[in-house]
Structures are given as structure tokens and as C-alpha cells.
Amino acid sequence: MTNEKRLLRALRREPLDRPPVWLMRQAGRYLPEYRALRSEIGSFLGMVRDPEASAEVTLQPVRRFGVDASIVFSDILLPLEAMGMELVFDERGPSFPDPVRSQRDVDALQEVDPRETLSYVGKTLELVKAGLPADCTLIGFCGAPFTLASYAIEGGTSRQFMEIRHAMYHETALFESLMDKLTTMVTEHLRYQVESGAEVVMLFDTWAASLTKEDYARYAEPWSRRILDALEGVAPRLAFAGAAGHLLEEQVAFGTEGVAVDHRVDLVDAFARAGDGVTLQGNLDPGVLLATPEEVRRRTDALLDRVGNRPGHILGLGHGVLRKTDPECVGAFVEAAKSRGA
């Protein structure tokens, strides 16, 4: 077998002896080594802004589990902070004390070069790249414009998304001007990550599930498409819309090399819906990793048996690793994939 990285081959849908395996949010609070470093640094944002700390966190699951890909330790909301919004992380999660509610607020968002304002992300990627095993792929990422706009307008997480819906339906010019600014920023941020060593880029549309197919086509898809089109040929691209099985066809239609599939969608059905032109990533339920290592292995083996080692599959979770996950269960998940190899 060629020495080229397994994940890159999977994104070209080449036959492999086993699927590559990695996990979204594989670097995080469930790892004791992460918690120790977090205690030393003092805050999440402090870690993110410290390239040495961020690189160490990124490499921790690679060392422990031998995963086939490493996603840079960062956050989807950093571009909003770089554009001038105050970002706060506390026990309730991220928030923006001064949300975007007027055209003046949109106009106040700075059009900045991420190579300057987010240079610490680039430095982190450089350090990680230097420390990765030769067979491990480095992934960069950013949030999609709709998800970033949701945080900016709502001021944080939301269940009803009333403020952004009001902007979508009643203040279209404001909404579209915000989306345009975010699209430019995200595109350049992902370009910068590739320049700094990322070999694959992933676009997370965390809140796309809040939209119907009609509203997604009108208020989210065009801006994500602009980003993904701009990055065609720059690096392989992965698209992900959390809890949005109803939007699978729309995600596939982007024409990216890969689409990550939420665990609420049957993966075999997803392959049938997606066709042969795209790699699918997924999709064990992250909640299964709260069980025993034996159950994790059984469920992972069952998923792999159903998929059948077809070309174009990356084994992963349907969402990120949960905070209370036992690292031994992550190890069982990774080993179930790696034991299939020659």
C-alpha cells in the first residue's frame, strides 16, 4: 500500500484495508492530560490563544490513541472575536455580550486579515504539523456563516433562534451583509490554515438543523457554497451540519470531497442517498462511548460490518466526544477500526 496518508486516500474514495478513524472533539475535557493543562493555563480561551498549549492539546489524542487525523484545537467563534466582538466563555458556554442587532453593528465588524488577527492559530498548526506522525493528517476548520451569524445575532446559543429568524425574514439587507462579511472572513481563515499546514479543511454548520430545507437553501447554503467553491483545489474539504439528516442531499450537492454524517442518520441509507461521488464520515452515536469498552467495540464492529469496508468511508462519531466519556472507550472505538487493517 502507498505510504500516502490514509485519510487523504479515503477522501479520494480509494480502496483501503480499513477506514481511517478520528473523532470530532477528540482533544478535550474527557482526557486527564487536557484537564491538567487547562488547570495550569487557567481558561479555555487562554489555551486557544497559546500556540504551545493548543498544539500540545491537539497532539494528546494522537499520542494516546493513534488516530489517523488530528483536528487543530481551536474554536469556531474566533473569527467573530477577531472582527471586534467581545467573546466570553463561562460555565454556560460561549456568549457575546453585545450581539449584532442593527446595520450599524454589522458595519462595525472589522474586515481583518486572519494572518494577523488569528496568527496564533497558524502558529499552532505549524507546531502540530512538526509534531505529528508521518501518517496522521492535520485538519483545520471554521464555522459556517449561518452558524456564526446565529451566535453573533443571538448573543450565544439558542433553542428557538428568534433573533436571527427575525433578521432573516424582516431585515434581509442586514442579514445578508453580515453573511457576506462572515463569508469573506471564513474563506480567508481557512486559506490561512492551509498555508500554515492544514491538509484538510472542515466547515461546521452547527445550527443548520434549525432550518427547513427551504430556509437552508435561501439563508445558509449560498454563503457556505461560496466558501467551499473558493477552496476547491486548495485542500480537500469536509462539510458537516449537525443533527441535519434532512439536509444530507444539500451537503452532498456542495461537491466537497467529504461530508460528515450525524449519528441520527442510518449510515448505509446515507451512502445510498449520497451516491458514489463523495466520501462519508461517521457515524457512531457519541453517547455509545458512555457505555463500556466492550459495548463500544461491539457497536463499532456492527457499524463497520454494515458499511462493509466500501471505498469512501471515514470512521468517526456523529458529533463530538462527550465530556464524561471514558478514554478507554475512545481507545476501544479506535482499535475496532485499526484491527480491521492488514
C-alpha positions in Angstrom: 0.0 0.0 0.0 1.2 3.5 -0.8 2.6 5.5 2.1 0.2 8.4 1.5 -2.0 9.3 4.4 -5.0 7.1 4.9 -7.5 9.9 5.4 -6.4 11.6 2.1 -6.8 8.4 0.2 -10.3 7.9 1.7 -11.3 11.4 0.6 -10.4 10.2 -2.9 -12.5 7.1 -2.4 -9.6 4.8 -2.9 -10.0 1.1 -1.7 -8.4 0.7 1.7 -7.8 -2.3 4.0 -9.7 -0.3 6.7 -11.3 3.1 7.1 -9.3 5.9 8.6 -10.6 6.8 12.1 -10.7 10.0 14.1 -13.2 11.8 16.3 -14.6 15.3 16.3 -13.7 17.0 19.6 -11.2 14.2 20.3 -9.0 16.7 22.1 -10.9 17.9 25.1 -12.2 17.7 28.7 -12.6 13.9 28.8 -8.8 13.5 28.8 -7.0 13.9 32.1 -3.9 15.3 30.4 -6.2 18.0 28.9 -7.7 18.8 32.3 -4.2 19.1 33.8 -3.1 21.6 31.2 -6.3 23.5 31.4 -5.9 23.9 35.1 -2.3 25.2 34.5 -3.3 27.7 31.9 -6.5 28.8 33.7 -9.1 29.2 30.9 -10.3 27.8 27.6 -9.5 31.0 25.6 -6.1 31.2 27.3 -5.3 27.7 25.9 -6.6 28.5 22.4 -4.6 31.7 22.2 -1.4 30.0 23.4 0.1 28.1 20.4 2.3 25.8 22.5 -0.7 24.9 24.7 -3.0 24.4 21.8 -0.5 22.3 19.9 0.0 20.1 23.0 -3.8 19.6 23.3 -4.1 18.8 19.6 -1.4 16.2 19.9 -2.7 14.5 23.1 -5.2 12.1 21.5 -2.8 11.3 18.6 -0.3 10.1 21.2 -2.8 8.2 23.3 -5.0 6.6 20.6 -3.0 6.7 17.3 -5.9 8.2 15.4 -5.4 8.8 11.6 -6.2 12.5 11.8 -5.7 15.4 14.1 -8.0 18.4 14.2 -6.4 21.6 15.4 -7.5 22.7 18.9 -9.4 25.9 18.3 -12.9 27.3 18.2 -15.4 28.2 15.5 -16.1 31.6 17.2 -12.6 33.1 17.0 -13.3 34.9 13.7 -16.1 36.9 15.4 -13.8 37.9 18.1 -11.1 38.8 15.6 -13.7 41.0 13.8 -14.3 43.0 17.0 -16.9 41.2 19.0 -16.3 40.5 22.7 -16.3 36.7 23.3 -16.9 35.3 26.8 -16.6 31.7 27.8 -18.1 30.7 31.2 -19.9 27.7 32.7 -22.8 28.3 30.5 -20.7 28.2 27.3 -19.8 31.0 24.8 -21.6 34.3 24.6 -21.3 37.7 23.0 -22.4 40.4 25.5 -23.0 42.9 22.6 -24.8 41.0 19.9 -25.3 42.2 16.4 -28.8 43.8 16.1 -28.5 46.7 13.7 -26.8 47.6 10.4 -24.5 49.8 12.5 -23.4 46.7 14.4 -22.7 44.9 11.1 -20.8 47.9 9.8 -18.7 48.0 12.9 -17.4 44.4 12.3 -13.8 44.9 11.1 -12.7 43.3 7.8 -9.4 41.9 9.1 -6.7 39.6 7.8 -6.7 36.4 9.9 -3.0 36.1 9.2 -2.6 39.0 11.6 -5.6 38.8 13.9 -5.6 35.0 14.2 -1.9 34.4 13.8 -1.8 32.2 16.9 -4.0 29.6 15.0 -1.4 29.5 12.3 1.4 29.1 14.8 -0.5 26.3 16.4 -0.9 24.5 13.1 2.8 24.8 12.4 3.7 23.3 15.8 1.3 20.5 15.4 2.5 19.7 11.9 6.0 19.4 13.2 4.9 17.0 16.0 2.6 14.7 14.0 3.4 11.2 13.0 4.0 10.9 9.2 0.8 9.0 8.7 -1.5 11.4 10.5 -3.5 14.1 8.6 -3.9 17.6 10.0 -7.3 19.1 9.8 -8.2 22.8 10.0 -11.7 24.1 10.5 -14.1 27.0 10.8 -17.8 27.6 11.5 -20.1 28.2 8.5 -21.5 31.7 8.1 -25.1 30.8 9.2 -23.8 29.3 12.5 -21.5 32.3 13.1 -24.4 34.7 12.3 -26.6 32.8 14.8 -24.1 33.3 17.6 -23.5 36.9 16.6 -27.2 37.9 16.4 -28.5 35.7 19.3 -25.6 36.6 21.5 -24.9 32.9 22.3 -26.5 29.5 22.0 -30.2 29.4 21.4 -33.1 26.9 21.2 -35.6 29.0 19.2 -33.3 31.2 17.2 -35.9 34.0 17.3 -33.5 36.9 16.8 -31.8 35.5 13.7 -35.1 34.4 12.2 -36.4 38.0 12.7 -33.3 39.2 10.8 -33.7 36.6 8.1 -37.3 37.4 7.4 -37.6 41.1 8.3 -34.1 42.7 8.0 -32.8 40.9 4.9 -30.3 43.5 4.0 -28.8 43.4 7.5 -28.7 39.6 7.5 -27.1 39.4 4.0 -24.5 42.0 4.7 -23.5 40.1 7.9 -23.3 36.8 5.9 -21.2 38.4 3.2 -18.7 39.7 5.8 -18.5 36.4 7.5 -18.1 34.5 4.3 -15.0 36.6 3.4 -13.5 36.1 6.8 -14.1 32.4 6.9 -12.7 31.8 3.5 -9.5 33.7 4.3 -9.3 32.0 7.7 -9.4 28.5 6.1 -6.9 29.6 3.4 -4.6 30.7 6.2 -4.9 27.4 7.9 -3.9 25.6 4.8 -0.9 27.9 4.4 0.0 27.0 8.0 -0.1 23.3 7.5 -3.7 22.1 7.4 -4.1 19.3 4.8 -7.9 19.1 5.0 -10.4 21.8 5.9 -13.8 21.3 7.6 -16.7 23.6 7.6 -19.0 23.2 10.6 -22.6 24.4 10.3 -23.6 23.6 13.8 -27.0 25.3 13.8 -28.1 24.3 10.2 -30.6 21.8 11.7 -32.7 24.7 12.9 -33.6 25.4 9.3 -36.1 23.7 6.9 -34.8 22.7 3.5 -36.4 25.8 2.0 -34.8 28.2 4.5 -31.5 26.5 4.3 -31.5 26.9 0.5 -32.3 30.6 0.9 -30.5 31.7 4.1 -27.4 29.5 4.5 -26.4 27.4 1.5 -25.4 30.2 -0.9 -22.7 31.5 1.5 -21.3 28.1 2.5 -21.1 27.3 -1.2 -19.1 30.4 -1.8 -16.5 29.3 0.8 -16.3 25.7 -0.4 -16.1 26.7 -4.0 -13.3 29.1 -3.2 -11.3 26.4 -1.5 -11.8 23.8 -4.3 -8.3 22.7 -5.3 -6.8 24.4 -2.3 -7.3 21.4 0.1 -9.7 18.5 0.4 -12.9 19.8 2.0 -15.3 18.2 4.6 -18.8 19.6 5.3 -20.8 19.0 8.4 -24.3 20.1 9.5 -25.1 18.8 13.0 -28.4 16.9 13.5 -29.4 17.8 9.9 -30.1 14.5 8.2 -32.8 16.3 6.3 -30.1 18.3 4.6 -27.8 15.4 3.5 -28.5 15.9 -0.1 -27.8 19.6 0.2 -24.5 18.9 1.9 -23.5 16.4 -0.9 -24.5 18.9 -3.5 -21.7 21.2 -2.4 -19.3 18.9 -4.3 -16.9 18.6 -1.4 -14.6 15.6 -1.1 -16.3 14.5 2.1 -19.5 15.0 4.2 -19.7 14.2 7.9 -23.0 12.4 8.8 -24.8 12.9 12.0 -25.5 9.8 14.1 -29.3 10.2 13.7 -29.0 9.1 10.1 -28.5 5.4 9.2 -25.1 5.4 7.5 -26.0 2.7 4.9 -29.0 4.8 3.9 -26.8 7.9 3.8 -24.5 6.1 1.3 -27.5 5.3 -0.8 -28.7 8.9 -0.7 -25.3 10.4 -1.4 -24.3 8.3 -4.4 -20.8 7.4 -5.4 -19.2 10.8 -5.7 -18.4 11.7 -2.1 -16.8 10.2 1.0 -19.0 10.0 4.1 -17.6 10.4 7.6 -19.3 8.8 10.6 -21.3 8.0 12.4 -21.4 6.2 15.7 -23.6 7.9 18.4 -21.2 9.7 20.8 -23.5 8.6 23.6 -22.4 5.0 23.0 -19.0 5.9 24.2 -20.6 6.4 27.7 -21.1 2.6 27.8 -18.4 0.0 28.4 -15.4 -0.5 26.1 -16.8 -3.9 25.3 -20.1 -2.3 24.2 -18.3 0.4 22.2 -16.3 -2.3 20.4 -19.5 -4.3 19.7 -21.4 -1.3 18.3 -18.4 -0.1 16.3 -17.9 -3.6 14.8 -21.6 -3.7 13.9 -21.4 -0.3 12.1 -18.3 -1.4 10.2 -19.9 -4.7 9.2 -22.9 -2.9 7.8 -20.8 -0.4 5.9 -18.7 -3.3 4.5 -15.3 -1.5 4.0 -16.6 0.2 1.0 -14.4 3.0 -0.5 -15.1 6.5 0.7 -15.7 5.9 4.4 -14.1 7.7 7.3 -15.0 6.2 10.7 -16.0 8.8 13.2 -18.7 9.8 15.6 -21.9 11.6 14.5 -20.9 14.5 16.7 -18.2 15.4 19.2 -16.8 13.4 22.1 -18.9 14.0 25.2 -17.3 15.4 28.3 -18.0 12.3 30.6 -16.5 9.8 28.1 -14.1 7.3 29.5 -10.8 7.5 27.4 -10.8 3.7 27.4 -14.0 3.8 25.3 -12.4 6.1 22.8 -9.5 3.6 22.7 -11.9 0.8 22.0 -13.5 2.7 19.2 -10.2 3.5 17.5 -8.9 -0.1 18.0 -12.1 -1.5 16.4 -11.2 0.3 13.2 -7.5 -0.3 13.3 -7.9 -4.0 13.9 -9.5 -4.3 10.5 -6.3 -3.3 8.8 -3.9 -5.7 7.1 
